[in-house]
């Protein structure tokens, strides 16, 4: 049986998500911080900017002490 790698990755992600949800850790501070870091680092990883705060549309500016384009609620 041949299974696509993409299918396995999606299945693996769903299992991890379900496990976190069952454990009540889905909205823990650590998980939220991990997701926030991931989002802030996307423009850096894509090679668009050198630092997350340099991406004009990122809330990383606010978390770095500056003022971004929109008002945010800090997590």
C-alpha positions in Angstrom: 0.0 0.0 0.0 1.4 3.4 -1.0 0.5 6.3 1.3 1.5 9.9 0.4 3.8 11.6 2.9 1.4 14.6 3.0 -1.4 12.3 4.2 0.8 10.9 6.9 1.8 14.4 8.0 -1.8 15.6 8.2 -2.8 12.5 10.1 0.1 13.0 12.5 -0.8 16.6 13.1 -4.4 15.7 13.8 -3.3 13.2 16.4 -1.1 15.7 18.1 -3.8 18.3 18.1 -6.3 15.8 19.6 -3.8 14.7 22.2 -3.2 18.4 23.3 -6.9 19.1 23.4 -7.7 16.0 25.5 -4.9 17.0 27.9 -6.3 20.5 28.3 -3.0 21.9 27.1 -4.2 23.4 23.8 -4.6 26.9 25.3 -1.8 26.7 27.8 0.7 29.6 27.9 3.5 27.5 26.5 1.4 26.4 23.5 0.1 29.9 22.8 3.7 31.2 23.0 4.9 28.5 20.6 2.2 29.4 18.1 2.9 33.1 18.4 6.6 32.6 17.9 5.9 30.5 14.8 3.6 33.1 13.3 6.1 36.0 14.1 9.0 34.0 12.5 7.2 33.1 9.3 8.4 36.2 7.4 12.0 35.6 8.6 11.9 31.9 7.6 10.6 32.9 4.2 13.5 35.3 3.8 11.4 38.5 3.6 13.0 40.2 6.6 15.9 39.6 9.0 13.9 40.1 12.2 10.2 39.5 13.0 9.8 43.1 14.1 10.8 44.3 10.6 7.7 42.8 9.0 5.2 45.7 8.7 2.1 43.6 9.2 3.3 41.6 12.3 2.3 42.0 15.9 6.0 41.2 16.7 6.5 45.0 16.5 4.1 45.4 19.4 5.6 42.6 21.4 9.1 44.2 20.8 8.0 47.5 22.4 7.0 49.3 19.2 3.6 50.2 17.8 2.2 48.2 14.9 -0.5 49.0 12.4 -3.4 47.7 14.5 -4.2 47.5 18.2 -3.6 44.1 19.7 -4.5 42.2 22.8 -1.4 40.8 24.4 -1.4 37.0 25.1 
